[in-house]
Amino acid sequence: MSTVGYDIPATIGMPVAEVETPALILDLAAFNENLAIMREALARYGVRLRAHGKAHKCPEAAKRQLLTGGATGICCQKLSEAEAFANAGIDDILIANEVTQPAKIERLAALATRIRLGVCVDDKAAATRLSEAATRHGANIACYVEVNVGAGRCGIAAGTPAAELAAHIAELPGLSFEGLQAYHGPAQHIRGLAERETAIGGALDRVRETLAALGARCIPCPTVTGAGTGSFAYEAASGLYQEMQAGTYAFMDVDYGRIEPLAGLTPFRNSLFVLASIMSTAIPGQAVCDAGLKSLAVDSGLPSVFGRGDIVYTGASDEHGVIRDPDGTLKINDQVRLIPGHCDPTCNLYDHMVVVEGDRVVDIWTIDARGKSF
């Protein structure tokens, strides 16, 4: 039997049955299939993929997306994430978010001397501070004007306000206006296709309005970037976007499994699971596993049990997951694969991703950006 270190739940070559649980595991075949589906879909549309690293926070997963998955760069949400990916050798990163605190701006400018780095901007004063830092460091920072296309979160108003901000950025030393960030996050999870298409249609209208305002000022817009796993086909087909920011497609989760899949595309497979073990069957009709709130994000709902329609994960406390098992099929130390309700924050709970093929561990990837939220 293989010996597992205190901080790593598995060793390469061991049977999956010997992995210490709870553990985050990746089915490599399903993961590779998902990369191929996205690569081929976007090739048909003639748009680029900037794979979203916030989904996994794992440089090795990102490198696979770049090397075999058709991605031309990655994006992430936080500066510390970008630093972790850059330290692992990834050299084209967009922080698809605003960076405004003075200390962070200094770090961002320093990072921009090492890699091609982009950042979102929705405020003129913030752009000015970025320019000052870039000048001090001798860097160039690629700036994307974030437009509120319907998410109601960050983002300047479409049209004239966005164009005026772009003009301001274009005049500042150390900055380049690279395009628009136009991402409608909430639309990704709208269940019905018709309703989702309507929401993205509104986003496309705001992009068109902004491109027209830029054109009226003779400001070139090299890239419109955005879109996600639930909507990318609409943005890709619009002729307005050059770059997609999908991330969850590589793994999938329960919440994305609830939405009606995009028409005409091969469905993505579940490749990411929390492997859990049964630790108690003392109560008839019930089993308790070792994966609870500290092992699974439940903001989008409870996990489901992969490949088992006869048992249901019904509740979580800190260290326990309750599974309804009316027929008493589960025994002590049986393993179950749990599909997370939301893969992104679930990955953030683990230091390692245990990569499996069939019933064997074939690799272990470190989640270097885990906890990098600053």
C-alpha positions in Angstrom: 0.0 0.0 0.0 1.3 3.5 -0.9 2.1 5.9 1.9 0.5 9.3 1.7 2.1 12.4 3.2 0.3 14.4 5.8 -0.3 17.2 3.4 -1.0 15.2 0.2 -3.9 12.8 0.0 -2.5 10.5 -2.7 0.6 9.4 -4.5 1.0 8.8 -8.2 0.3 5.2 -9.2 -1.9 4.3 -6.2 -5.4 3.0 -6.7 -8.2 5.6 -6.3 -9.6 3.3 -3.6 -6.5 4.2 -1.5 -6.8 8.0 -1.8 -7.3 9.6 1.5 -10.5 11.6 1.6 -12.0 14.0 1.2 -9.9 14.8 -1.8 -10.5 16.9 -4.9 -10.1 14.6 -7.9 -10.0 15.2 -11.7 -11.0 12.7 -14.3 -8.4 13.4 -16.9 -10.2 11.9 -19.8 -13.3 13.9 -19.2 -11.2 17.1 -18.6 -9.4 16.6 -21.9 -12.7 15.9 -23.7 -14.1 19.2 -22.4 -11.0 21.1 -23.6 -11.4 19.6 -27.1 -15.1 20.4 -27.2 -14.5 24.1 -26.4 -11.4 24.3 -28.7 -13.4 23.0 -31.7 -16.5 25.1 -31.0 -14.6 28.3 -30.8 -12.5 27.4 -33.9 -15.8 27.2 -35.8 -16.7 30.7 -34.7 -13.2 32.1 -35.3 -12.8 33.6 -31.8 -10.1 33.2 -29.2 -10.4 31.6 -25.8 -9.0 33.3 -22.7 -9.6 30.5 -20.2 -10.8 31.6 -16.8 -8.3 30.6 -14.1 -10.6 31.5 -11.3 -12.4 28.3 -11.9 -9.5 26.1 -10.8 -6.7 28.4 -9.5 -4.3 25.7 -10.7 -1.4 26.5 -13.1 -1.1 23.0 -14.4 -4.8 23.1 -15.5 -4.2 26.4 -17.1 -1.2 25.1 -19.0 -3.3 22.3 -20.4 -5.9 24.8 -21.5 -3.1 26.7 -23.3 -1.2 23.8 -24.7 -4.0 21.5 -25.9 -7.2 23.4 -25.2 -6.8 26.2 -27.7 -6.5 29.0 -25.2 -4.3 32.0 -26.1 -4.1 33.4 -22.6 -5.9 33.1 -19.3 -7.8 35.5 -17.1 -8.4 35.6 -13.4 -10.1 37.8 -10.8 -7.5 38.9 -8.3 -4.0 40.3 -8.5 -2.6 37.6 -6.2 -4.0 34.9 -8.5 -2.3 36.6 -11.5 1.0 36.6 -9.5 0.7 32.9 -8.7 0.0 32.0 -12.4 2.9 34.2 -13.6 5.2 32.6 -11.1 4.3 29.3 -12.6 5.3 30.5 -16.1 2.1 31.8 -17.6 2.9 35.1 -19.4 -0.4 36.4 -20.8 -3.0 37.2 -18.1 -6.0 39.5 -17.9 -7.2 40.4 -14.4 -10.9 40.6 -15.3 -11.6 42.9 -12.4 -10.7 46.3 -11.1 -7.6 46.9 -9.1 -7.7 50.2 -7.2 -5.9 50.0 -3.8 -2.5 51.8 -3.9 -0.4 48.9 -2.8 -2.1 46.6 -5.3 -1.5 49.1 -8.1 2.2 49.1 -7.3 2.3 45.2 -7.4 0.3 45.2 -10.6 2.7 47.6 -12.3 5.6 45.5 -11.2 4.0 42.4 -12.6 3.4 44.1 -15.9 7.2 44.4 -16.3 7.4 40.6 -16.4 4.4 39.5 -18.4 1.7 40.8 -20.8 -0.8 41.9 -18.2 -4.3 43.4 -18.6 -6.7 44.8 -16.1 -10.3 46.2 -16.1 -11.0 49.8 -15.5 -14.3 51.6 -14.9 -13.1 54.8 -13.4 -11.0 57.7 -14.7 -9.2 58.4 -11.4 -8.2 54.7 -11.1 -6.8 54.8 -14.7 -4.7 57.8 -13.7 -3.3 56.0 -10.7 -2.5 53.0 -12.9 -0.7 55.3 -15.3 1.4 56.8 -12.6 2.5 53.4 -11.3 3.2 52.1 -14.8 5.4 55.1 -15.4 7.3 54.6 -12.2 8.0 51.0 -13.1 8.6 51.5 -16.8 5.7 49.1 -17.6 2.9 49.0 -20.0 -0.5 48.0 -18.7 -3.2 46.8 -21.1 -6.5 48.4 -20.0 -10.0 47.1 -20.8 -12.9 49.4 -20.1 -15.4 47.3 -18.2 -19.0 48.0 -19.4 -22.0 47.2 -17.3 -23.8 44.9 -19.8 -26.4 43.7 -17.4 -24.7 42.2 -14.4 -25.2 45.3 -12.3 -21.8 44.8 -10.6 -18.7 46.6 -11.8 -18.6 48.4 -15.1 -19.2 51.9 -16.4 -22.4 52.7 -18.4 -22.4 51.7 -22.0 -22.0 54.2 -24.9 -20.6 57.7 -24.3 -19.4 57.2 -20.7 -17.4 54.1 -21.7 -16.0 55.8 -24.8 -14.9 58.8 -22.8 -13.1 56.5 -20.3 -11.4 54.8 -23.3 -10.2 58.1 -24.6 -8.8 59.1 -21.2 -6.9 55.8 -21.0 -5.5 56.2 -24.5 -4.0 59.5 -23.5 -2.2 58.3 -20.4 1.5 57.2 -20.4 2.1 53.6 -19.5 -1.4 52.4 -20.5 -2.9 51.1 -23.7 -6.6 50.9 -24.4 -7.0 47.2 -25.5 -10.8 47.0 -25.7 -13.9 46.2 -23.7 -14.7 43.8 -20.9 -18.3 42.9 -21.5 -19.3 39.9 -19.3 -22.8 39.2 -18.1 -22.2 36.8 -15.1 -25.7 36.2 -13.9 -26.9 35.3 -17.4 -24.7 32.2 -17.3 -27.0 30.5 -14.9 -30.4 31.4 -16.4 -32.0 28.0 -16.7 -33.9 28.3 -20.0 -32.2 29.0 -23.4 -34.7 31.5 -24.5 -34.4 33.6 -21.4 -30.6 33.3 -21.4 -30.5 34.4 -25.1 -32.6 37.4 -24.2 -30.3 38.5 -21.4 -27.3 38.1 -23.6 -29.1 40.0 -26.4 -29.3 43.0 -24.0 -25.6 42.7 -23.4 -24.9 42.7 -27.1 -27.0 45.8 -27.5 -24.8 47.6 -24.9 -21.6 46.4 -26.7 -22.9 47.7 -30.0 -23.8 51.1 -28.4 -20.3 51.4 -27.0 -18.5 50.4 -30.2 -20.5 53.0 -32.0 -19.5 55.6 -29.5 -15.8 54.6 -29.8 -16.1 54.7 -33.6 -17.6 58.2 -33.5 -14.4 59.3 -31.6 -12.1 57.3 -34.0 -10.9 55.1 -31.1 -10.0 51.6 -32.3 -11.2 48.7 -30.2 -8.9 45.8 -30.7 -10.8 43.3 -28.5 -14.2 42.8 -26.9 -13.8 40.1 -24.3 -16.3 38.3 -22.0 -18.8 35.4 -22.2 -18.8 32.3 -20.1 -19.7 28.6 -20.2 -23.4 29.2 -20.2 -23.5 31.7 -23.0 -20.4 31.7 -25.1 -22.1 30.5 -28.3 -24.2 33.7 -28.4 -21.3 36.1 -27.9 -19.1 34.1 -30.3 -21.8 34.2 -33.0 -22.5 37.9 -32.6 -19.5 39.1 -34.6 -18.9 41.6 -31.8 -16.6 39.6 -29.6 -13.1 38.4 -30.3 -12.4 36.6 -27.1 -14.3 34.2 -24.7 -13.7 33.9 -21.0 -15.2 30.5 -20.2 -13.8 28.6 -17.3 -16.3 26.1 -15.7 -16.6 24.2 -19.0 -13.4 22.3 -18.1 -15.0 20.8 -15.0 -18.8 21.5 -14.8 -20.8 21.4 -11.6 -24.3 20.8 -10.3 -25.4 24.4 -11.0 -24.3 24.4 -14.6 -25.9 20.9 -14.9 -29.3 22.5 -14.1 -29.3 24.9 -17.1 -30.5 24.0 -20.6 -27.3 23.3 -22.6 -26.4 25.5 -25.6 -28.0 24.2 -28.8 -25.9 22.5 -31.4 -22.9 21.9 -29.1 -21.6 18.6 -27.6 -22.4 18.8 -23.8 -19.5 19.1 -21.4 -18.9 16.3 -19.0 -18.4 16.3 -15.2 -14.7 15.9 -14.7 -14.2 17.4 -11.2 -15.3 15.6 -8.0 -14.8 15.6 -4.3 -14.0 12.0 -3.4 -15.6 11.1 -0.1 -15.7 8.1 2.1 -18.5 6.7 4.2 -17.7 7.0 7.9 -21.0 6.0 9.5 -24.1 3.9 8.7 -25.4 3.8 12.2 -28.8 5.3 11.4 -30.9 3.0 9.1 -31.6 4.4 5.6 -28.7 6.9 6.0 -25.0 7.1 5.5 -22.6 9.8 6.5 -19.5 10.8 4.5 -16.5 12.8 5.4 -17.1 15.7 3.1 -19.1 18.6 4.6 -19.0 22.3 4.5 -15.2 22.5 4.8 -14.8 20.3 1.7 -17.6 21.6 -0.6 -19.0 25.0 -1.5 -22.7 24.9 -1.2 -23.5 28.5 -2.2 -25.2 27.1 -5.4 -26.7 24.1 -3.6 -25.7 20.8 -2.3 -23.5 18.3 -4.3 -25.0 15.4 -6.1 -23.6 11.9 -6.1 -22.1 11.0 -9.4 -23.5 8.0 -11.2 -25.9 7.1 -8.4 -29.6 7.8 -8.8 -30.5 5.8 -5.8 -28.8 7.9 -3.1 -29.0 11.6 -2.4 -26.7 14.0 -0.5 -29.2 15.8 1.7 -27.3 17.9 4.2 -23.9 19.2 5.3 -22.3 20.3 8.5 -18.7 21.3 9.0 -17.1 17.8 8.6 -20.1 15.6 7.7 -22.2 15.0 4.7 -25.5 13.2 5.2 -26.6 10.9 2.4 -30.1 9.4 2.1 -29.6 5.7 1.4 -33.0 4.0 1.7 -31.8 0.6 0.5 -28.7 0.5 2.7 -26.3 0.1 -0.2 -23.4 2.1 1.3 -21.0 0.4 3.7 -18.2 1.8 5.9 -15.2 3.1 3.8 -17.2 2.9 0.5 -16.2 5.9 -1.7 -18.6 8.2 -3.5 -17.8 10.9 -6.1 -19.6 14.1 -5.3 -20.2 16.7 -8.0 -19.8 20.1 -6.4 -22.6 22.6 -6.5 -20.1 25.3 -7.5 -16.7 24.2 -8.7 -14.9 27.6 -8.3 -15.1 28.0 -4.5 -14.7 24.2 -4.0 -11.3 24.3 -5.7 -10.4 27.1 -3.4 -10.7 24.7 -0.4 -7.9 22.4 -1.6 -4.1 22.5 -2.0 -4.0 19.7 -4.5 -6.0 18.2 -7.4 -5.6 14.4 -7.6 -5.7 13.5 -11.3 -7.0 10.1 -12.1 -7.4 7.8 -15.1 -9.7 4.9 -14.6 -9.0 3.6 -11.1 -5.4 4.9 -10.8 -3.9 8.2 -9.7 -1.7 9.5 -12.6 -0.7 13.0 -11.4 -1.1 15.5 -8.6 -1.5 19.2 -9.5 -0.9 21.9 -7.0 -3.6 24.6 -6.6 -1.1 27.4 -6.3 -3.6 30.3 -6.3 -5.7 28.7 -3.6 -6.7 31.4 -1.1 -5.3 34.2 -3.3 -8.1 36.7 -3.0 -6.1 39.8 -2.3 
